[in-house]
Amino acid sequence: MHAASAPRASGLERPRVSINIVGCDAALAREAQRIAAIELRATLVDAAPDGSVTEVKATCRGALAALEVIDPTTGKSLGRTVALTEAAPNGRGRLLALAVAELVVASWSELQSNPEPRAPPATPLAPPAARDAARAAVTERALELAAAVDVHVLSSGDVLFGGGARAAISISPLISLRFDALGDYAEIDRAAGRVAVIMPSVSAAIAASRWIGGSLRPAISLGLRGGYVRMNGIADGTAATAFHQQGIWLGPEVALQVSAWARARVHPVVGVAVGTHVLGVRGTVDNGPAVEAVGIWGAVSAAVAVR
């Protein structure tokens, strides 16, 4: 089964890949082609004799799939065999796609690690534009931007909701600098009334990450988060007094973020974080527990990132 033709990217901004899957269930083959193209940031085309298309052939034989990559960008041919039974039946298309993507990336990566091989290949190489497109597909983009929503839990157990923007700047394949600006808000019920809490914050951190299975990319970061908190009391009746407290808060933060389909230009990110307030604000409440922006806090978040 051949991939359906796709329009050629202008100026070969994206590499072109042909994925021919034979002997597999048709629905599995279509899913594998689609996911592999996303993972590779590539345009899926029919096999073409112009010498600029990286060709992949996958042959299913029972529980195994034999893969072969013929890559004119590097002049290499690679092969491997994958056991499809390593995944549940509804996940085998994705397993095959990731195996295809990993094999193609292994070939394209040579364009970075060994751009001018001393022993040139015997077969003609693809045109420079095709080689540049393949190289760009495996090159880490230096900047990632994301829009995030989060849930922030204070040490008093009170929950705030909010969101904001994030940025990550890669300084090596494994290390990045991460920054964000978030705003959280809640109206917290107490026996004597409510407390409206506003907590804008910013953070700076250094993160280390690694790839898992070619698609997931967890990153753990250590940084500093600080901001401002304002607590406005809203009294019920005349038995309590409404007042406000405010101040800065600051402290260290440890976070774990996991990006899915992280090679795609747009991809989801989920995360958890925990920190402590070295500086903070305790909002005292008449006849009730304080609202505490002090001590240990936690958060969970979800984001959509763009590379």
N, C-alpha and C positions, 0 to 999 in steps of 0.2 A: 504494500500500500504506500503510495507516494503522498507527500504533503501537497495540499492545494497550492496553486500559484498565488503569490503575493506580490504587490507592486514593489518594484525595485526602489529602495530608499535613495533619495536624492543625494548624489555625490558619495554613495556608499557610506552614509553616516552610521548605518548599522551593518554589521557583518551579515552575509547571506549564508544560510544553511539549508541543505536538503536532507530530510530524514525519511528514509525508506524503511518501513516496518512490514515484515512479511511473516506469515505463519501465526500471527497473534489475532486475538479477537479485535474486530474492527473498532469497537468503542474504546477499548484499551489503547489501541494504536493512535486514535485521534486525540485522546487525552494526553498521551505521552508526548506527541508532537507539539501540542499547544503549550504544555508546561515547560518542555525543554526550550522552546523558543523564548518564553518569558525569562527563564533562568539565564539564558545566554544573551539576552538583550539583542536578539537577532531577528532578521526577516526570514520567514519560512518560504522557500521557493521549491519548484520542481528542479530536479537535477539538470544542470546546464553545462554544455561543453566549453564554456568560455574561460575556465580555469580560475575563476574567482570564488567559487562556491565550495564551502566545506561540506563534504558528503558523509552522511552517516547511514550505515545499513545495520538494522537490527533484525535478527532471525530468531523466532521463537521455536524452540524444540522442547515440547512438554513443559517442564517446570523451569527450563533454562532459556536465557536469551543471549545469543552471541552477538556482540557489538563490534563493528569495524568503522574506524574513522579514516577517511582519506582527505588530508588537509593541504590544499595548495598554498596556504599562507606560510607554512613552514616546510613543506615538502615531506611531511611525515605521514606515516600510516600507523595507527594504534589499534589495539584490540583488547577486549576483555569479555568474560562471561559472567552473567549475573543470574543468581538464583531468585526467581520471582516469588518463590514460596516464602521468602523472608518477610513478605508483607501479606496482610489480609487480602482476599480477592478484590475488595473495593479500593485497595491502595496500591495495586500492582502497576497501574498506569503511571502513578506518581513515582514509584520506585524505578521504573524503567526510564522515565524522563530524567530523573536525577542522575542515574548512571550514564545516560547519554551526555548530559550537560557536563558532568565531571570529566568524562573522557575528552570532550572537545576542549574544555578549559585547560586540561593538562597539555594539550597540543598548542593552543594559542598562547599559553604562558611562556613558551620558549621565545616568543617575540619580544618579551621583556627581559628574560633572564639571559638570552643568548641571541641578541638581534643580528649579529654578524658572525655566523658560524664559520670556523676555520675550514671545515669540510663541507662545501656547498652540496645541496641535494642534487641527485641525478636528474630529477624531473624539474621542469620549469616552475618557478614560483608564481604566485598570483600577482597581479598588478599592485603597485604601492598603495593605491587607495583601499584595496581589499585588505591588505596587510595592516594598514593603519586602523581600519574599522575593527578588525579582530583584536588588535592590541588595545584599543580603547574599551572594548567590551570587558576585558579582564583587568583593566587598570582601575584601582580604587579611586573613586571620585573624592576629591579633597573635602568637599562641603556637603553636609546633609542637613536639611531643614525639616522641621516637623511641627504640626499642630497637635496639641495634646489636651486631654481632659484628665482630671485627677480627683481622687478622694483623699483628704488629709485628716488624720485622726490625731487629736491632741492627747496629751498624757492624762487628762481628765476623762477620756473616753468620748468626748464630743467630736462629731463628724462635720467637716466642712467640704464643700464641693467647689470645683473651679476648673481652671485650665489655663493655657497660655501657649507660648512658642518655645521651641528648642532648636539648638544648633550644635552640630558636631563637626569638628575639623580634624581630619586624619593627619597625623604627623609621621606615621609609619604604617605598614600593613596591620600591625597589632595594637598600636597605641593611638588614642585620639584625645582631644580636648573637647569638653562638653560644657555648654552654657544653656541656661534657660531663664525665662521670666514667667512666673505664674501668679495668678490671683485666686484666692479662695474666700468663700463667704458662707455664712450660715446664721440663722436665727435660732438660738438654742433656748429651749424651754426650761424654766425653773419654777419652783412653787410660787415665788413672788412676782413672776413676770417672765420676760424674755431678755436674752442678751444677743444683740447683733454683733457678729464678729467679722471683721474684714482683715485679711492677711495677704497682702502682696509680698512676693519674695523673688530673689534672684539667686542663682547658684553658679559656681565654677568648679569643674572637676576634671580629673585625669582618669581615663578609662583604658582597660585592657580587654581585648575581645579575641574570639577565635571562631572558626567555622565548624559547624557540626553537620555532617551529611550534605554539604554543598548548598544547603538552603537556609538553615537556622544559624543565627549569629548572636550568641549571648555576649554581653559586655558587662563587666563589673567596674564600678567607678567609686572613687573616693574624692570628696570635695568639701566645700564650705557653702552653706546656705544661710542667707540673711535676709531680713526684710523688716516690715513694720506691721504692727498689729494695733487695731483700735477696737475696743469693746464698748458698745453703747447699751446701757440698761434701758429697758422698756418696762416700766412698772405697771402692774395690774392694780388699779384702785389707789387708795391713799395710804395703805398699810406699809408700803415699801417706797424707797427713794430711788429715783432713776439718776444714774450718773454714768460717766464714762472713764475708762482707763486706757492708756495708750503707751507705746514705747517701741523700741527696736528689739528684734530678736536675731540671734546669731548662733551658729553651732556647726559641728561637722555632720556630714551626711555620707552614708554608704548606699549605693543603688545597684540593682541588677535589672538590666533591660535586655529583652530578647526580641530580635528582629526576625520575622518570617519572610521567606522569599526575598532575602536581603539583597540579592543581585539585581532585582527588578528596580526600575527607576522609582516607582511608587510602591511602598510596602508597609505593612502594619508593624507596630512595635508595642509590646506590653512591658510593664515594669513594676517593681516594688522598691521601696526606699525606707530607710530608717535613719533617724538622726536624734540629736539631743540639743536642747537649748542651753548654751552656755550663758547667754543673756535671754531674758524672756519677760513675759508679763503675766501676772496672776490676777484674774478678774474676780474680786470678792462679790458674793451674792448674799443678799439678806435671806436668812432662813433656808439656805441651800448650799450645795457644794460649789466651790469656786470653778470658774472656767480657766483652765491652766494651759497657757502657752509657755510652759516651763517643763523641764525634764525631757523624757523620751517621747518622740512622736513617730508616726508611721504614715505611709502613703502607698496607694496603688494608682496606676495610670495606664492609659491607652492612647496611642498616637498614630497618625498617618504621616509617614516620612517620605521626602522627595530627595533623590540624589541628583 
